[in-house]
Amino acid sequence: MIAFNSRLTIILIFLIVLSAQGAYADLYIDKMGREVNIPSSPKRIVSLAPSITETLFALGLSKEIVGVTMFSDYPEAARSKPRIGSYVNISIEKVVSLDPDLIIGTADGNRKEIVKQFERFGFPVYVINPTSLDEIFEMVLDVGKITGKDSAAKDLVHNLRKRVGFVVSQTRNIKKPRVFFQIGVDPVVTVGRDAFGSRLIALAGGSSISREETIKYPRYTMEKIIAEQPEIIIVSTMKRGGDFERVRNRWKRWKDIPAVRNNRIYILNSDMIDHPSPVIVDGLEELARIIHPELFM
């Protein structure tokens, strides 16, 4: 009986959404090349990834957000929003019950079947897919446009670009310390040339020892790390619930590594560099402070 009632609820909402489709005024093309009809200034938005939640809050849309995924922890106000599951395992019934007039998803994480199912129910689903810093800024502008926050998005991107420009100007002509960026513990995993972390290290004035790796997240042996002689080691908190002080202490046995000898082993909140949202500029600035404390206090 409970399962029947749940299906009936979904069907009823589906019919209501279909009947309201004539009110949709604006047609947009998302990053997957799909045409999406979206109402002007949507009032009930569901976010399908933490990075999207961060972007919506940054644009001043806190009141319009009615559902977010697990680990949408920033800003603090995001913690009080209704949860719809993880971004790879969305609760369709929960989303439908929230009656959104816009769902924003990401190609990097959300399953295509989920997007198609929401489409079948008549919900507008706009999919983003930023893979670089410039594309993150473009994504902010796109989200601002479809949510009626065009002006706020332009102001935000202008400020973000200014902050990035300052970091780059300060580090452009100085020595680039060798950096090892650790994102996995057992085995030890780092970032290749196409990962956000590697690109941000370069912008922050560092030289990742794995910057030429074609694999996005390659494994590294301790022998290889010692041979590369990193001057700075940064441990990302990618594994939730991990004991990262313990990870940092494990490095101290390798006195042949300059970063260990000089006590330059740091822990960095992975959310600051993993999420393709405006928060990534905070991550860039934090990396710059770690790599060049003499320049960024």
N, C-alpha and C positions, 0 to 999 in steps of 0.2 A: 504493500500500500504506500509506504514512504517513497519507494523508487518511482511508483506511478505518479504520485503527487509532484515529485521533482520534475519528471518529464513534462507533466501538464503545465507546470509553472513556466518552464522554458518555452514551450509551444505558445503559451499565451503572450509572453513578452515578445517572442518572435513576431507574432501577428501585430502587436502594438507597434513595434519598430517598423515593420513593413508599411503600416498605414500612415506612418509619419514621414516616410521617405520623401514625399513631395515637398516637405519644408526645407530640405537640404538645398543650400544656395550656391555653394562654391565647389568647384572641381579642382583637385590637385593631383599631381603625379608624384608618387613616393619614390624612394630610392631603389625599389625593385621594379620600377616602370609600370606600376599599377595605377589605374585611375581610381581616386577615392573621393566620394562626395562627403563634404564635411559642413556642418552648420556653422554659421558665423558666430564667433566667440562661444565655443562649446562650454557648457556649464558642468558637465559630469564626465571627467576624464579618468580613464584607467591606464596606468603605466605598467608595462610588462617587463621592466628591467630597472635596477637601481640607478643606472646612469640617466635614464629617462626621467625618473623621479627627481633626481638632483637638478636636471635641466628645467623641469617645470617649476620647481621651487625658486630657482634662480630668476625665472621670468615673472615671479609674483603670482603664481597660479595655485597657491596653497589651498584656497577655498574650493577650487574647481576639481581638485584631485579627490576621487572617491575610492580608489583602490590601488594598491601597490604590491610588489612582490616581496618575498622574504629578503632580508639583508638590505632593504631600503632604510638605512639608518641615518642618513644625512640629508638635510639638517635634522636636528632633534625632533622637530615637528612631524617628520615623516614616520617616526616610530608609532605615532598614534593613529595612522591611517589603516583602514581595513586591509587585511592580507589576502591575496588571491593565489597563494602557492609560490613555488620557486619559479624563476623565469624559464626554466626548462620543463617545468611540470605545473602548468597553469590549471586552476580549478575552473572549468568552463561554467559550471552551475553558479559558482560564486560571482564570477564576472557578470553573467546574465542577470543575476539577482540585483546587481548594482545599477542596472539600466543605464549604462554609459551612452553619451552621445558622441564620444570619440575614444578610441583605443589606440595607443601608440606602442608599437612593438619594435624589436630590433632583429635584423637578419642574423646577427651574431649571437645566437642563443635561443631565441624563440623558434619553436618547430613550425614548419610550413603548414602542417595539418591543423594546428591551432588557429593560425591566421585564417585559413580557408573555412574553418568551422564557424568562426565569428562572422565571416563574410556571409555564410549561408544563413545566419540568423539575422542578417541585415544591419549589423553594426559596422560603422566606418572604421577601418583599421589602417592606420598610416605607419609604414615601416621605414625605419631609419637604418643607416649602415655606415657610420663614420669609421674610417681606417687610418686617419692621419690627423694631425693637429688642425690643419686647414679645413678638413672635412668635419671636424667637431664644430668649428665656428660656423660652417655652412649649415650644419644640422641645427644649431641654435637659431639661426635666422629662419630656417624652414619651420621649426616648431613654433617660433614666434608668429610667423605668418598664418599658420593654420589655426592658431588659438586666439587670434585677435590681439597679440602682444608684439606686433611688428616693431613698434618704436622702442619698446623695452629691450627687444632682442638686438636691435642695432646698437643701442647704447652699451649693452652688455658685451657684445663682440668687440666694439671699439675699445672698451676698457681692458678686455682680455688680451687683445693684440698689443696694446700699449705695454702691458706687464711683460708679455713674452719678449717684445722688442727691447725692453730695458735689460732683461737677463742676457739676451744674446749680445747686446752692445757691450756689456761689461765683461763678457767672457771670450769675445771674438779673437782677440790678439794676445792671449795669455797661454801659458803652458797648460796642456791638457793631461791631468793625472790619469793613470791607468786604473780603471774601475772594474771590479767584479760584482755583478748584480745577481744575487741568489734568490730564486723564487721557489725552489724545491729543496727539501732536506734529505730525504732518503728515497731515491738517489738525489744527488746534487744537480739541480737544473738551473739554467740561466736563460738569458734572452738573446735571440738572434737579431739580425739586422732589421727585420720587418716588425718587431715587437715594439709597442709603445715605449717600454722601459729603455730600450737601446736608443731610440730616437731622442727621448727626453734627456738622457745622460749627455748626448752630444750637444744639445741646445744649452744644457747647464754648464758646459765647459769641461766635460770629462771625455775620456776615451774608453769605451767598453772593450774589454779584452775579447769579447765574443761578437764584436760588431760585424765581422765578415761571415758569420755563420748563416747559411741559407735556411736551416731549420729554425722555425720560429722560437721553439723552446728546447734547445739542445741540452743533453746531459754532459756534465764535465767531470773528469776524474780529478782527484787531488793532485796527481802528478802533473796534469796539464795546467792546473791553476798555479801551482808552484813555479812551473816553467815560465808562465806569463808574468809573474811578479807584480800582481796588482798593488797599487799604492793605497787604494781604498776598497773596502768590502762593504756592500750594502745588502742587508738581509730584509727581504720583503715579507710582510705578514700575510702572505696569500693563503696559507693553510689556516683555516679558522680554528681557534682553540689551541693553537700551537704554543709551545713554550719557547719563545724566541730569545729570551735571555740565555737559556740553555744552549740554543743554537750559536749565539754569539760567543759564549764561553768555550764551545767546542773548537772554535777557530784558534784559540790561544795556544794550542799545542804546536802550531805550525810557525815556529819562529823564523823560518827562512823566508816568509812572506813579508814584504815591507809594510803592508797594512796592519799586520799583526804586531810587528816590532814597534810600530809607531802608534799603536792603539787607535787605529782609524777604522773601526768596525762599527757600523751603524745599523739601527733597525728603522725601517720605514713602513708606515701604514700603507698596505697595498691598494686600498681604495683610492688613494690619492693619484695613483698612476695607472690603475687598471680600468677605471671607469671612463669611457669616452664622453665626458660631460665637462662643464665649466670648471669642475673641481680639479681637473688635470693640470690646470695652470698653477693651482696651489701646490700640486705635486712637483711641478717644474721648479718653482721657487724654493721648495724644501730641498730638492736635489742640489740646487745651486748653493744653498747655505751649507750643505754637507760637503760638497766638493771644493768649494771656495769660501771657507769661513772668513778669510781675510777680506773678501769683497762684500759679502752679504751677512750682516750681523742681525 
